[in-house]
C-alpha cells in the first residue's frame, strides 16, 4: 500500500515537473511599432505550436539614438525576449544583434546584421528585376515615376544601362489633390513630348491612381504604351479595377500572385502585404520552435536564429530562405499582365540566377486577347479651335446657346463626323490668345499648339498648315484639305464716263475714220466733177452735197443726190463696204463695253506686287505664311519679305480680321490661305483674290506628340474623303460665288478696236479710191481722145468744104 502511494506521488511529481517545464517555456515575442494588432489577430487565427506571450517594444521619448538603444536593451533583457517581429527599426536591430536575439523584420534594412532576417526582399532585387526586364524587352526609352527615395535608387540602377534614355518624374505629395493632379499631368505631357511610351510606376497606391487617371485623360493608356508597376503586396488591385475599359500592357512586379486570395489575406487594401508578411513571420517562427524547446531556456533565442539560417519553407509571399547576411534568398518575383478586369501570370524573375536568360523565365501560357480599342471611345475630349471663317464661326445667337451648339463651320462639321465614326464626344473651346501656334524665343509654343503641348486639349481642328517646325512639336493626321497662298485685295472702283460710247474704237481709228470721211468726200466731188455722167438728167453733186452724201452713207442715211459717174459709184461702193465693216465692229464692241463693268486692276499677279511700292502688302505675324516668306529662297518672295519686315513693318498684322480690315480700307494686299480668301470673296463682293496660288500645304488635325490615336483619326479622314463627305462639306461652306467673276474677261480685257484690227477696211477704201481715180482718169482720157478725134473730123470736113469752095471759085 505504501509502495502504491509512493509511486502515485512520484507520478504526480513527474507530471507536475513536466507541466512546470512546459509552462516555463512560454515563447516571448517582442513586437516593433504598431504591428501588435496585426500579429495579435493572426495569432488568434492560426496560432503557434507552443505557448506565447506578446510584448510591445516601446521606448518613451528617447533623448537620442543611443538613449533609445539603452531602453531597448533594458526592455529585451528585463522581459527575456526570445524573438522580435515587425518592421525594421535601426536601434532595435543593433541591440538585438548584440544580444543575439533573432529579429524577423517585415520591411527592408540597409544594415547587414547577423541576427536580422528580412522577409521582404531588398529594394536592390526589385530594381534589378525591373532593370533586367527593360534589357530583356530592349527598351531604348523609359519614364520613371516615383514619390519617395526608393525611386531614386531605381533611377540610379536604370541609368547604368547606357543604351537606354531614362526620364524621371518626381511626384510630390500633398493635401491639395488638384495640385498633385496638375503636377502629374505636366509630367505626362513632357513625357509625351519626349516620345516615351514605356513607363515604370514606383509610387503609392494613391499616386498611382492619379497617374493612371491623368494618363487616361491624355489618351496614353493604349497600345503601344506599356506600364510597369512596383507592387510587392498586391495592393494595386482596387486601382486597376477603376480602369476596366483600358486594354494596354500593364505589367506588375510582385511577391504575390496578382489578385490572389488566401485564408489570411482576402481584403483589397494596403494590409494585404503586411498581413502576408506577418503570417510568414509566424510560419517561420513555428517551424523553429521544435528545436527551441529542446534547449535550455536561455539558449532558445540563439537556437531560433540558427534554425532560421537553415530553413526553407513555402510562404504566402513565396518560398522563404535566408542567405548568410540574413536577407531573403532564392525567391521569385512574379510578373503578371493586367488587361481590363483580367490578369495572367506570364513569368517570374529568379533572384538566385546569374545570367539574364536564367533570371527571367516567361511561362508558356495563352496570352490574353488583345483586341485593340480606340482610346477615346466613349470619352469626352477637349478640342481647341480658333475663330476663322468658314472653319469655325460663332452663331449669331451664340450668347443664348451652350456648349458646341455655339459654333458652326467646316471644322465643326468635320470633327462631328469624325466623332460619330469613332464613337467619342468632344467639347470645343477657343484658343485663349487667338494664335495658331509659333515657337517663342524660350522654346515654348503659344496658340493652339501650346494648348496641345500643355495637355489642355486632346486635339486641334483648324486651318493650321503642316510644316516642318510644327511637325517637330506635335503630330498631324492625314490632311483633310490642301491650301495655297493667294493675295486678297479690294475690288477697284469702276471708271464712269459720259463718252463711254467712244471706247469701242481706239482713238487712232476715230482719227483715221474722220480723215477717210474728209478724203472720200473731196475725192467724190472731183470724181463727179470730172467724171462722165451716164445720164444727163441726174443732178450733179456739189462740194457740200459730197460731204453730206458720204456722212449719210456712213450712218446709213439717205440723201437727195447720188453719184452718177462710174468712178463716183466705185468710190461709193468702197465707202459703203468700209462703213458696213466699221459700223458692225463698232456695234459689237459697244455691246461688250456697255454690258461689262470696266475694272482697271493695278495688280494682275503676285509678282506685280514686288515691282511696285504704292500698294502695301503683308500677312499675319508669326503665322506659317510669314515663315514661308522668311525662309524662302525665291527671289521675288525674298524681296517681298524684306519689304514687309524691314522697310515697312507696319504692313504686318496681328490677326486675319485686322488684315481684312486693312484690305477693305484700300491700297493693301493681304497674303493668306486660299480657303479663307475664297470664302471672303464669296461673303463680300468688295474683295477679290489674285493669283497665281503658291506654296501648297495640307491642313490636318493636330494631336499631341506620340498620341497613338492619330492613326485612327487619319483613317476616319480617309473614309470621309472616300465617301465624298469632305467634298459635300466643302460645297456647303464654299458655295458658288454670286459676285461678278473677275477672273473672266472684263471690259478692261475687252480691248477697243485698234487701227491694226480695222486697217483692212481702210485698205479697201483706199483701193476703191484708187480704182475710182483710175477709172476717172481713163474716162477723162477717153473723153479727151474722143473729143480730139471729133475735132479733127470737123476740121477735115471744114477743110474739105473750103477746098471745094476754092476749087469752085477757081473754076469759076
Secondary structure in CASP SS format (residue, H / E / C, confidence):
PFRMAT SS
TARGET T0000
AUTHOR 0000-0000-0000
METHOD secondary structure of the structure
MODEL  1
X C 1.00
X H 1.00
X H 1.00
X H 1.00
X H 1.00
X H 1.00
X H 1.00
X H 1.00
X H 1.00
X H 1.00
X H 1.00
X H 1.00
X H 1.00
X H 1.00
X H 1.00
X H 1.00
X H 1.00
X H 1.00
X H 1.00
X H 1.00
X H 1.00
X H 1.00
X H 1.00
X H 1.00
X C 1.00
X C 1.00
X E 1.00
X E 1.00
X E 1.00
X E 1.00
X E 1.00
X E 1.00
X C 1.00
X C 1.00
X C 1.00
X H 1.00
X H 1.00
X H 1.00
X H 1.00
X H 1.00
X H 1.00
X H 1.00
X H 1.00
X H 1.00
X H 1.00
X C 1.00
X C 1.00
X C 1.00
X C 1.00
X C 1.00
X C 1.00
X E 1.00
X E 1.00
X E 1.00
X E 1.00
X E 1.00
X E 1.00
X C 1.00
X C 1.00
X C 1.00
X C 1.00
X C 1.00
X C 1.00
X C 1.00
X H 1.00
X H 1.00
X H 1.00
X H 1.00
X H 1.00
X H 1.00
X H 1.00
X H 1.00
X H 1.00
X H 1.00
X H 1.00
X H 1.00
X H 1.00
X H 1.00
X H 1.00
X C 1.00
X C 1.00
X C 1.00
X E 1.00
X E 1.00
X E 1.00
X E 1.00
X C 1.00
X C 1.00
X C 1.00
X H 1.00
X H 1.00
X H 1.00
X H 1.00
X H 1.00
X H 1.00
X H 1.00
X H 1.00
X H 1.00
X H 1.00
X C 1.00
X C 1.00
X E 1.00
X E 1.00
X E 1.00
X E 1.00
X C 1.00
X C 1.00
X C 1.00
X C 1.00
X C 1.00
X C 1.00
X C 1.00
X C 1.00
X C 1.00
X C 1.00
X E 1.00
X E 1.00
X E 1.00
X C 1.00
X C 1.00
X C 1.00
X C 1.00
X H 1.00
X H 1.00
X H 1.00
X H 1.00
X H 1.00
X H 1.00
X H 1.00
X H 1.00
X H 1.00
X H 1.00
X H 1.00
X H 1.00
X H 1.00
X H 1.00
X H 1.00
X C 1.00
X C 1.00
X C 1.00
X E 1.00
X E 1.00
X E 1.00
X E 1.00
X E 1.00
X E 1.00
X C 1.00
X C 1.00
X H 1.00
X H 1.00
X H 1.00
X H 1.00
X H 1.00
X H 1.00
X H 1.00
X H 1.00
X H 1.00
X H 1.00
X C 1.00
X C 1.00
X C 1.00
X C 1.00
X C 1.00
X C 1.00
X E 1.00
X E 1.00
X E 1.00
X E 1.00
X E 1.00
X E 1.00
X C 1.00
X C 1.00
X C 1.00
X C 1.00
X C 1.00
X C 1.00
X H 1.00
X H 1.00
X H 1.00
X H 1.00
X H 1.00
X H 1.00
X H 1.00
X H 1.00
X H 1.00
X H 1.00
X H 1.00
X H 1.00
X H 1.00
X H 1.00
X H 1.00
X H 1.00
X H 1.00
X C 1.00
X C 1.00
X C 1.00
X C 1.00
X E 1.00
X E 1.00
X E 1.00
X E 1.00
X E 1.00
X C 1.00
X C 1.00
X H 1.00
X H 1.00
X H 1.00
X H 1.00
X H 1.00
X H 1.00
X H 1.00
X H 1.00
X H 1.00
X H 1.00
X H 1.00
X H 1.00
X H 1.00
X C 1.00
X C 1.00
X C 1.00
X C 1.00
X C 1.00
X C 1.00
X C 1.00
X C 1.00
X E 1.00
X E 1.00
X E 1.00
X E 1.00
X E 1.00
X C 1.00
X C 1.00
X C 1.00
X C 1.00
X C 1.00
X C 1.00
X H 1.00
X H 1.00
X H 1.00
X H 1.00
X C 1.00
X C 1.00
X C 1.00
X C 1.00
X C 1.00
X C 1.00
X C 1.00
X C 1.00
X E 1.00
X E 1.00
X E 1.00
X E 1.00
X E 1.00
X E 1.00
X C 1.00
X C 1.00
X C 1.00
X C 1.00
X C 1.00
X C 1.00
X C 1.00
X C 1.00
X C 1.00
X C 1.00
X C 1.00
X C 1.00
X C 1.00
X C 1.00
X C 1.00
X C 1.00
X H 1.00
X H 1.00
X H 1.00
X H 1.00
X H 1.00
X H 1.00
X H 1.00
X H 1.00
X H 1.00
X H 1.00
X H 1.00
X H 1.00
X H 1.00
X H 1.00
X H 1.00
X H 1.00
X H 1.00
X H 1.00
X H 1.00
X H 1.00
X H 1.00
X H 1.00
X C 1.00
X C 1.00
X C 1.00
X C 1.00
X H 1.00
X H 1.00
X H 1.00
X H 1.00
X H 1.00
X H 1.00
X H 1.00
X H 1.00
X H 1.00
X H 1.00
X H 1.00
X H 1.00
X H 1.00
X H 1.00
X C 1.00
X E 1.00
X E 1.00
X E 1.00
X E 1.00
X C 1.00
X C 1.00
X E 1.00
X E 1.00
X E 1.00
X E 1.00
X E 1.00
X C 1.00
X C 1.00
X C 1.00
X C 1.00
X C 1.00
X E 1.00
X C 1.00
X C 1.00
X C 1.00
X E 1.00
X E 1.00
X E 1.00
X E 1.00
X E 1.00
X E 1.00
X E 1.00
X E 1.00
X C 1.00
X C 1.00
X E 1.00
X E 1.00
X E 1.00
X E 1.00
X E 1.00
X E 1.00
X E 1.00
X E 1.00
X E 1.00
X C 1.00
X C 1.00
X C 1.00
X C 1.00
X C 1.00
X H 1.00
X H 1.00
X H 1.00
X H 1.00
X E 1.00
X E 1.00
X E 1.00
X C 1.00
X C 1.00
X C 1.00
X C 1.00
X C 1.00
X C 1.00
X C 1.00
X C 1.00
X C 1.00
X C 1.00
X C 1.00
X C 1.00
X C 1.00
X C 1.00
X C 1.00
X C 1.00
X C 1.00
X E 1.00
X E 1.00
X E 1.00
X E 1.00
X E 1.00
X E 1.00
X C 1.00
X C 1.00
X E 1.00
X C 1.00
X C 1.00
X C 1.00
X E 1.00
X E 1.00
X E 1.00
X C 1.00
X C 1.00
X C 1.00
X H 1.00
X H 1.00
X H 1.00
X C 1.00
X C 1.00
X H 1.00
X H 1.00
X H 1.00
X H 1.00
X E 1.00
X E 1.00
X C 1.00
X H 1.00
X H 1.00
X H 1.00
X H 1.00
X H 1.00
X H 1.00
X H 1.00
X H 1.00
X H 1.00
X H 1.00
X H 1.00
X H 1.00
X H 1.00
X C 1.00
X C 1.00
X E 1.00
X E 1.00
X E 1.00
X E 1.00
X E 1.00
X E 1.00
X C 1.00
X C 1.00
X C 1.00
X C 1.00
X C 1.00
X C 1.00
X C 1.00
X C 1.00
X E 1.00
X C 1.00
X C 1.00
X C 1.00
X C 1.00
X C 1.00
X E 1.00
X C 1.00
X H 1.00
X H 1.00
X H 1.00
X H 1.00
X H 1.00
X H 1.00
X H 1.00
X C 1.00
X C 1.00
X C 1.00
X C 1.00
X C 1.00
X E 1.00
X E 1.00
X C 1.00
X C 1.00
X C 1.00
X C 1.00
X E 1.00
X C 1.00
X C 1.00
X H 1.00
X H 1.00
X H 1.00
X H 1.00
X H 1.00
X H 1.00
X C 1.00
X E 1.00
X E 1.00
X C 1.00
X C 1.00
X C 1.00
X C 1.00
X E 1.00
X E 1.00
X E 1.00
X E 1.00
X E 1.00
X E 1.00
X E 1.00
X E 1.00
X E 1.00
X E 1.00
X C 1.00
X C 1.00
X C 1.00
X C 1.00
X C 1.00
X C 1.00
X C 1.00
X C 1.00
X C 1.00
X H 1.00
X H 1.00
X H 1.00
X C 1.00
X C 1.00
X E 1.00
X C 1.00
X H 1.00
X H 1.00
X H 1.00
X H 1.00
X H 1.00
X H 1.00
X H 1.00
X H 1.00
X H 1.00
X H 1.00
X H 1.00
X H 1.00
X H 1.00
X H 1.00
X H 1.00
X H 1.00
X H 1.00
X H 1.00
X H 1.00
X H 1.00
X H 1.00
X H 1.00
X H 1.00
X H 1.00
X C 1.00
X C 1.00
X E 1.00
X C 1.00
X C 1.00
X C 1.00
X C 1.00
X C 1.00
X C 1.00
X C 1.00
X C 1.00
X C 1.00
X H 1.00
X H 1.00
X H 1.00
X H 1.00
X H 1.00
X H 1.00
X H 1.00
X H 1.00
X H 1.00
X H 1.00
X H 1.00
X H 1.00
X C 1.00
X C 1.00
X C 1.00
X C 1.00
X C 1.00
X C 1.00
X C 1.00
X C 1.00
X C 1.00
X C 1.00
X E 1.00
X H 1.00
X H 1.00
X H 1.00
X H 1.00
X H 1.00
X H 1.00
X H 1.00
X H 1.00
X H 1.00
X H 1.00
X H 1.00
X H 1.00
X H 1.00
X H 1.00
X H 1.00
X H 1.00
X H 1.00
X H 1.00
X H 1.00
X H 1.00
X H 1.00
X H 1.00
X H 1.00
X H 1.00
X H 1.00
X H 1.00
X H 1.00
X H 1.00
X H 1.00
X H 1.00
X C 1.00
X C 1.00
X C 1.00
X C 1.00
X C 1.00
X C 1.00
X C 1.00
X C 1.00
X C 1.00
X C 1.00
X H 1.00
X H 1.00
X H 1.00
X H 1.00
X H 1.00
X C 1.00
X C 1.00
X C 1.00
X C 1.00
X C 1.00
X E 1.00
X E 1.00
X E 1.00
X C 1.00
X E 1.00
X C 1.00
X C 1.00
X C 1.00
X H 1.00
X H 1.00
X H 1.00
X H 1.00
X H 1.00
X H 1.00
X H 1.00
X H 1.00
X C 1.00
X C 1.00
X C 1.00
X H 1.00
X H 1.00
X H 1.00
X H 1.00
X H 1.00
X H 1.00
X H 1.00
X H 1.00
X H 1.00
X H 1.00
X H 1.00
X H 1.00
X H 1.00
X C 1.00
X H 1.00
X H 1.00
X H 1.00
X C 1.00
X E 1.00
X C 1.00
X C 1.00
X H 1.00
X H 1.00
X H 1.00
X H 1.00
X H 1.00
X H 1.00
X H 1.00
X H 1.00
X H 1.00
X H 1.00
X C 1.00
X C 1.00
X E 1.00
X E 1.00
X E 1.00
X E 1.00
X E 1.00
X E 1.00
X H 1.00
X H 1.00
X H 1.00
X H 1.00
X H 1.00
X H 1.00
X H 1.00
X H 1.00
X H 1.00
X H 1.00
X C 1.00
X C 1.00
X C 1.00
X E 1.00
X E 1.00
X E 1.00
X E 1.00
X E 1.00
X E 1.00
X E 1.00
X E 1.00
X E 1.00
X E 1.00
X E 1.00
X E 1.00
X E 1.00
X C 1.00
X C 1.00
X E 1.00
X E 1.00
X C 1.00
X C 1.00
X C 1.00
X C 1.00
X C 1.00
X C 1.00
X H 1.00
X H 1.00
X H 1.00
X H 1.00
X H 1.00
X H 1.00
X H 1.00
X H 1.00
X H 1.00
X H 1.00
X H 1.00
X H 1.00
X H 1.00
X C 1.00
X C 1.00
X H 1.00
X H 1.00
X H 1.00
X H 1.00
X H 1.00
X H 1.00
X H 1.00
X H 1.00
X H 1.00
X C 1.00
X C 1.00
X C 1.00
X C 1.00
X C 1.00
X C 1.00
X C 1.00
X C 1.00
X C 1.00
X C 1.00
X C 1.00
X C 1.00
X C 1.00
X C 1.00
X C 1.00
X C 1.00
X C 1.00
X C 1.00
X C 1.00
X E 1.00
X C 1.00
X H 1.00
X H 1.00
X H 1.00
X H 1.00
X H 1.00
X H 1.00
X H 1.00
X H 1.00
X H 1.00
X H 1.00
X H 1.00
X H 1.00
X H 1.00
X H 1.00
X H 1.00
X H 1.00
X H 1.00
X H 1.00
X H 1.00
X H 1.00
X H 1.00
X H 1.00
X H 1.00
X H 1.00
X H 1.00
X H 1.00
X H 1.00
X H 1.00
X H 1.00
X H 1.00
X H 1.00
X H 1.00
X H 1.00
X H 1.00
X H 1.00
X H 1.00
X H 1.00
X H 1.00
X H 1.00
X H 1.00
X H 1.00
X H 1.00
X H 1.00
X H 1.00
X H 1.00
X H 1.00
X H 1.00
X H 1.00
X H 1.00
X H 1.00
X H 1.00
X H 1.00
X H 1.00
X H 1.00
X H 1.00
X H 1.00
X H 1.00
X C 1.00
END
